[in-house]
Amino acid sequence: MNKKVLVAGLVLVVPLIALFAVSFGNDPHAVRSPLIGKKAPPFTLVTVGDRQTVSLEALRGKPAVVNFWATWCEPCKMEHGVLTRGARLFGDQVQFVGVVYDDKEEAITAFLDRYGSGYPALIDTGGKTAIAYGVTGVPETFFIDASGTIVSKYAGPLTPDLLSKHVRELLEAK
């Protein structure tokens, strides 16, 4: 075998193996957002159906779980029941809101009729709120303390255990 080819191959492969080794054990969905530890971007959005306005400012004083989702998102469908049950379980301690990204109100209403609703679904017209939060895909969930500071972010569908873990961290951040 040619020693130059072997050395060149090792030069390419060894750094990749090191990168993979360092990444093992890290949760790929636990995204480190530059917003963590900072005040959450303000928003005022309308609810699906009754068109009531909900603002982040109005949620202050109580921790909030802000989930970005869409009706066309398959992982969002899987996650929806987890969030609905979480809102029932933690609703006296934490406010849950869903910010619907890139969707039409008719589709949102049909989705909520089919899968149920346990917390306000807010329409993000033009995706301005998602942009302010740096959302790169749905579902993404932000956990905001009572003073309006982002404590953590999770990208991907939440499981019951993950939701409970993040809510506990949120409640401990008081």
C-alpha positions in Angstrom: 0.0 0.0 0.0 1.2 3.5 -0.8 2.2 5.3 2.5 1.2 8.7 1.1 -2.4 7.5 0.5 -2.5 5.9 4.0 -1.3 9.1 5.6 -3.7 11.3 3.6 -6.6 9.0 4.5 -5.7 9.2 8.2 -5.4 13.0 8.0 -9.0 13.1 6.8 -10.5 10.3 8.9 -8.9 11.0 12.4 -10.4 14.5 12.8 -13.9 13.2 11.8 -13.7 10.4 14.3 -12.6 12.9 17.0 -15.6 15.2 16.1 -18.0 12.3 16.3 -16.5 11.1 19.7 -16.9 14.6 21.2 -20.5 14.8 20.0 -21.6 11.5 21.5 -23.7 12.1 24.6 -24.9 15.5 23.4 -28.6 15.9 22.8 -28.9 17.1 19.2 -32.3 18.7 20.1 -31.0 20.7 23.1 -30.1 23.7 21.0 -28.0 26.4 22.6 -29.7 29.6 21.4 -28.1 33.0 21.7 -31.3 34.1 23.3 -30.9 31.9 26.4 -30.4 34.1 29.5 -31.8 37.1 27.7 -35.2 38.7 27.6 -37.6 37.0 25.2 -38.5 39.0 22.2 -41.9 40.6 22.8 -44.9 39.7 20.7 -48.6 40.5 20.4 -50.5 37.9 18.4 -54.2 36.9 17.9 -55.7 33.6 18.9 -57.2 31.2 16.4 -61.0 31.5 16.2 -61.9 34.3 18.6 -59.1 36.6 17.5 -58.2 37.7 21.1 -54.9 39.4 21.5 -52.2 37.7 23.6 -48.9 39.4 24.3 -45.8 38.1 26.0 -46.0 41.1 28.3 -49.4 39.9 29.5 -47.9 36.5 30.4 -45.3 38.0 32.7 -45.5 37.0 36.3 -46.0 33.4 35.3 -43.5 31.2 33.5 -44.4 30.4 29.9 -43.8 27.5 27.5 -43.9 29.0 23.9 -44.1 26.3 21.3 -43.7 27.1 17.6 -45.6 24.6 15.4 -47.5 24.1 12.2 -50.4 21.9 11.0 -48.3 20.5 8.1 -45.5 19.4 10.5 -45.6 15.6 11.3 -43.5 15.9 14.5 -45.8 18.7 15.6 -48.7 16.3 15.4 -46.9 13.8 17.6 -45.9 16.5 20.1 -49.4 18.2 20.3 -50.8 15.6 22.7 -47.8 15.9 25.0 -48.2 19.7 25.2 -51.9 19.5 25.7 -51.4 17.1 28.6 -48.6 19.2 29.9 -50.8 22.3 29.9 -53.4 20.4 31.9 -50.8 19.1 34.3 -48.7 22.3 34.8 -51.4 24.9 33.8 -51.7 26.3 37.3 -48.0 27.0 37.4 -47.0 27.7 33.8 -48.8 29.3 30.8 -48.6 27.4 27.6 -49.0 29.1 24.2 -48.6 27.7 20.7 -47.3 30.1 18.0 -48.5 28.7 14.6 -45.9 29.2 12.0 -46.5 29.6 8.2 -50.0 28.3 8.2 -53.6 29.2 7.3 -56.3 29.8 10.0 -58.7 27.3 8.3 -56.0 24.5 8.5 -55.2 25.5 12.2 -58.9 25.3 13.1 -59.3 21.9 11.4 -56.2 20.6 13.2 -57.4 21.8 16.6 -60.9 20.3 16.0 -59.2 17.0 15.2 -56.5 16.9 17.9 -57.9 19.1 20.6 -56.7 22.2 22.2 -55.5 22.8 25.8 -53.9 26.2 25.4 -54.1 29.3 23.1 -53.0 28.9 19.5 -51.6 32.2 18.2 -51.3 33.1 14.5 -47.8 34.4 13.5 -48.7 36.3 10.4 -45.7 36.7 8.2 -43.5 34.7 10.6 -42.2 37.8 12.4 -42.3 36.2 15.8 -40.6 33.1 14.6 -37.9 35.2 13.0 -37.4 37.2 16.2 -36.9 33.9 18.1 -34.5 32.5 15.5 -36.8 29.6 14.7 -35.1 27.4 12.1 -37.8 24.7 11.9 -40.8 23.4 13.7 -41.4 22.3 16.4 -39.2 24.5 18.6 -40.1 25.3 22.2 -38.9 28.1 24.4 -39.1 28.0 28.2 -39.5 31.5 29.6 -39.4 32.4 33.3 -41.8 34.7 35.1 -39.7 37.8 34.4 -39.6 37.1 30.7 -36.1 35.6 30.4 -35.5 32.6 28.2 -34.3 29.7 30.4 -34.0 27.0 27.7 -34.9 26.0 24.2 -35.7 22.6 22.7 -35.8 21.9 18.9 -37.8 18.8 17.9 -40.9 17.1 19.3 -41.0 17.0 23.1 -41.7 13.8 24.9 -43.5 13.8 28.3 -40.2 13.3 30.1 -38.5 16.1 28.3 -41.4 18.5 28.8 -41.4 17.7 32.5 -37.6 18.1 32.8 -37.8 21.5 31.1 -40.8 22.7 33.1 -39.1 21.7 36.3 -36.0 23.7 35.3 -38.3 26.6 34.5 -40.0 26.5 37.8 -36.7 26.2 39.6 -35.5 29.4 37.8 -38.0 31.5 39.8 
